[in-house]
Every structure is written in structure tokens, then in C-alpha cells.
């Protein structure tokens, strides 16, 4: 039994099996007659084209009465934020469109994409965008936290806050498009993410750690400790990278992304123009973290010597590889 409306319909079906075929009767069960309480009511809604021009359909079920199914269908058809199509747009549709239209640094977009793929779409993607609430967002973070704890890898407050920041940014974009009037992600409370305070790894702290096993979250080496470390790894294949990070202040991604065309060994300078980041097991070259991160750094004699040795080592590796 199907009752049509101007933008879809409601129908009743059950789980009874046909005695001869063993298949479900669905909407054809002879017990589905007017006045008899049998089966459940469902709704079907033909959606307008999505952001990519494809047509879609929404189906929901489990309603006890026809009126309940019709009321749910009416809610789906109700315009939101002045846009008749916004009530039919899902969170997943909007997130996909939002990611595809970002014009930001690759590292930022990769971070957004990872959050959308791993967390936001699986938990919120099927919800109608205009209906997403604080309760939905809170339930998502509760589920994420429980799942990570069950895997033995509790998620840090900082990571949870970064996921929320991605969702908040995406929903703010929807507000600017007139698709939402409120941002539920902005009103969800999460544990505070405090940046750990860095302390110097002094002899006293080293001694305390050796006795108790306790150590600070972030410990900064002294100059003597840094020199000792560099001396110990002098023959390491990536010594030059550690040298750059320790003595010239490069970030890990900047050191990995440094190209020989950006280095002038005779002039003693290097230009930081990109960084190398790993997302979803793929390496991506992208702009430096901030505008100020794109910079020119001076190279002292020891750093120039380390880079020359590294360049010679690469030349020898290529020669050996060519002989094999």
C-alpha cells in the first residue's frame, strides 16, 4: 500500500515470507489491509539533483502509523534557511562539496579530508544537513572516544578538538550559503586541549626519570645533549636532515621537502619553499605551514659541510644502483 504526496510517498510493508518462494512479501502481503495493524510504515522521498547533478532518494522506515510516516515526510520537505533544497541535502553531500571547493594549502585540505573520511561522514553523513543538532554532534564524539578506547588507543582531547574545528568550519560555510542558521558544532563542549609546557631536559630531570620513570610531556635537550646526539649519529644516512632540524630550525616536513635546487652551498643559503607531508600513506608536497614559514635561512660552515657529504652520498647511491 502506497500513499503518494507531491514530493514522495508513504507505504506499509512487513517481513512475512511467501510460503512457496520463501521470499519476503514486502508491500504485497495479503495481511496489509486497511484497518489491520500489521507491518510498519515507511516513507520514500525523491530528492532533487545533488551538487553533482545526480538524483537521489531517501527511504526511512519503522513508523508505527501512517500519520507518523507522513509527519516525518513533511519535516523532510520543509524548507530550511530560506532554501527549499536545503532540507534535502545531507551532511555527507555538503561535506563532499565543501572539500571539493576548498582553495587552501594542500596540508590543510588533506587534514580536512582525513577528518571527513574517518569521522564526520561515517557518523553524520546520512543526516539531513538542516536537521543536524548539538545532540547528533555530541553523540558522534562520544562514539569516537569509545571506539578509540576499545582499540586501546584513546583519542587525545587535542585530536577531538581538531575534528570539531573541521566540522565547525564546514558548517560555517553552510551558514554563509544560507543552508543553516546555526552551527551545532560550535556549541558542543569537549575536554580542553592544553598545550603541554616544554621544560629543559636538565641533569636533575634525567636523574628523576631514571629513578621513577616519570618524565615531562615535552622535554627540550640542552646544547650539550644535542651535540652528543649529533656526534652519535654522525654516520647515519640521514644525518644531514637531523643536523638541519637541530641547528637551523627546520620542521620535519621542511627538511624532507628541501630540494637541491633550493640550496646554494657556495652562497651558504637555503630557501624553504615547500614541505613534505604524509596523508593516508601518501607523500604530498605542499606549501609551508604558514606564510612566514616560507623563508631564506643562512647555512654555517658545518651545515654546508654536512649537506655536501649528503649530496656525495646520494651520488654514490645512484652509482651503486645503476650497476645493479
N, C-alpha and C positions, 0 to 999 in steps of 0.2 A: 504494500500500500504506500503510494507516494502522494504527498500533498505539495503542489508547486506554489512558489511565490515568485515575485518579479525578479529575484536575484538568486534563485536556488530552490531548494525544497527540503521537506522533512519526510521521513519514511520509517516504517516499522519492520523489523526483522528479528529472527530468533536463531537459536543454534540447533534446532531439531534436524535430525538426519533422515533422508529419504530411505524408506525400508528396503527398496530394491537396489538403489545405486550406492547407498551409504554416504552420499554427499549431503552437504548442508542444504536445507530448503531455502535459507536466506529469506528473501521477501515473498517467496512463493508458498510458504507453509499454509496449509488449509486452516490452521488454528488462528491465523491472523485475520480475524473478522471483527467488524465494528462492535464495540460493547464488551469485548472479551479482553481481559488483562493477560496478555501473552506477549512475550518478547520485549524488546526495548526500542525506543525511538532514536533515530539518527537524523543528522542534517547533512545536506550537501550544498556547497556554495561554489558556483563558478566564479573564479576570480578574473579580474581584468588582467591585461598583459603586465608582466613584471617589468623590472627595469631593463631587462634584456629583450623585451618584446615577446616573451613566451607566455602562453596562457596556462593557468594552474587551477587546481580545485582543492577545496578544503572539505574534509569529511570528519565529523565527530559523532560519537555515539554514547550509549549508556544512559540516555534520558528516560525517566520513568513514565513521563506523559508526553502527549503531543504538544501541549502548551509549553512545557519546559524546553523542548527542542526548538519550537518556534521563537520563544523568547531569546534563546541563545543565538539563533539565526539573525534575529533583529539586531542584537547587540553587535554582531559582526558587520552588519550592513550600515550601522550608524556612522555617519561621517565624524571625523575627529580633526581638531585643529584647523577647521575650515577646508579640509581636503577630502573629497568623497572617496578617494582611493586609499587614503592613509590607514583607514580601519582594516583594510585587507592586506596590507603589507606586513610581512613577518619580520621579526628581528633578524633572522638569518639573511633575508633578502637585503635588508638595509645594510647590514654589516658587509656583505659581499660588495655592494655598490660603493659603500664608503671606502673600503680598502682599495678598490679598483680606481678610484678617483683621487687618491692621495697624491699630492705633489710635494713630498717631503724626502729627507735624506733616506737612502736605502736602509740604513741601520734602524731608523725609526719605523719605517713601514714594515720591515721584517719582524720587529718586535710586536707591532700591532697584529700582523698576520698570524704569528705564533699564538698570541693570546686568543684571537678569534677562533682559530682552528682547534686548539686544545681545550678551551674552556667555554668561551662565550656562545659559539654556535651549538655545541653539544647540549648545553644546559638551557639556553634561552632561544635558540634558533627557530623553533616551531611556534613560538608565541607570536600573537599579533602585536606589532610594534606599539600601536596605540593603547594596548591593554597591559603592557609590562609595568610591574609595580615594584615598590620597595620590597614587598614580601617575596616576589619572584627573585630579585637580585640577592636578597639575604639568604634565601634557600639555596641558591647556586653556590654562594661562598661556603655555606655550611657543608654542602655535599662535596665541594672541592677539598675542604680541610679534612673531612672524614676519610675520603678516598686516599689522600696522600698519607694520612696516618696509618691506614690499613696496609699500605705498601711499605711501611717502615721508613718513609721519607717525609716527615711533617713539613708542610709548606710554611716558609717564614712569613711574618707579617709584612715584610718589605715586598715580597713577591705578590701577596694578595693585594696589597695597595697598588702595585703596578698594573695588575689585571683590572682593578676597579678604575684606574686612571684611563686605561684604554677604552673601557665601556663608557665612562663619563664623557670622554672626548667624542666618541661616536654618536652618543645620544645628544650631545650639544649641537652637533652638526645637523641632526634630525630636527631639533628645535628651530634652527636657523632656516630650515627648509619648510617650516610650517607643519611638520608631521607630528610633532609633540609639543605639548605646552609645559611639560615638567620633566625634570631629569631625576628618575628614581635612584640612579647610581650615586648622585651627589648627596643623598640623604641616608645612605647605608653606613652604619658605624662598623669599623673594623679595628682590630688591635693596632695600636700605634706602632709605627715603624721608626724606631730611633736609630740614627746612625751611630755605630759603635765609636767610642772615643779612642783614638790612637795613642799609644804610650811607647816610650823608648824602651827597647829590649836591653835593659841595663844588667850588669852582673848580678845585682841583688835579685832582680826578677827572674833571671835564669836560674839562680840557686833555689829560689822559692818553687819554681816549676819542677826542678829536678827532685825536690823533696816531696811535693804534694801532688804533682800532675796538673796543677791549676795554671792556666795561662790566660792573658788578656785576649779579647776577641781580635784586636788588631795590634800587632807589635811591630815597631819600626826599628830596623837594625841601626846600630851606630856606624860611624865611618870605618872603624876598625873591623867590625863584623862584615861589612860589605866588602872591604878589601880582602879579608880572609876568604870569603866565599868566591870572589872572582879569581883569586890565586888558585883555589882548589879545583876550579873547573877550567883552568887555562887551556886544556887540550880538548875541551868539549867542542863538538861540531858547531853548536850554536852559541859559542862564547860571545861573538860579536853582538848578538841580539841582547844577551844579558848585560853586556857592557853598556850598550846604548840606553837600555832601560834604567840601569843603576846610576849612570854618570851623566846622561844627557836628558833624563826625564821623559823619555818616550813611553807612551802607553803600549801595552802588549800588541794591540791591533795595529798601531802605528809602526812599530818595529817590524811586524810581519808584513806590512804593506809597503815598506820602503823599497823603492826601486833604484837601481844603479843610475838611471837617467836623472834621478832627483838628488844625486850625491856628487859633490865636487871635491874629490880628495885633495887635489892640488890647491884649491882655494880654501879648503877647510870648512865647508858649509854643507848642510843638507836641508832640503826643502820638504816639509811634511805636507803632502797634498792629498793623501788618502789613508785609509786604514783597511785592514782585512778582518772580517768578522765571519763567524760560523753560525749559520742558522739552518736547522733541520738537516744537519750533517753536510751542508754545502758551504763552501767558502765564497764570500761575496766581497768584492772591492767596493767601498763606499766612501763618501766624504768623511773628514774628521768629525769628531763628536760635536764640536761647537765651531763657530766662525773663528774664534781666537785660536783654536787648535791648529788651523792652517797657518804655518809659521816657518821661519827660517831659523835654524839652530847652528851655533858655532861648534866646530869639531876641534878638540885639542889634539895634541900630537899623539897621545896614547890611543885615543879613539880612532884617529886616522890610521894608525898602525894596525889596530885590531881589524878595521874594515879592509885594509889591504890584504892582510892574512886571509880573511874570509873570502875575498874575491879570488885570491890564488887557490884556495881550497876548492872553490866551485869550479875553477878552470881544470884542476886536476881530476875532479869527479867526472866532469864531462868527458875528459880524455879517456878515463878508465871505462866509462860507459860505452864510448864509441868503439872500444876494442873488443867488447863482449858480443 
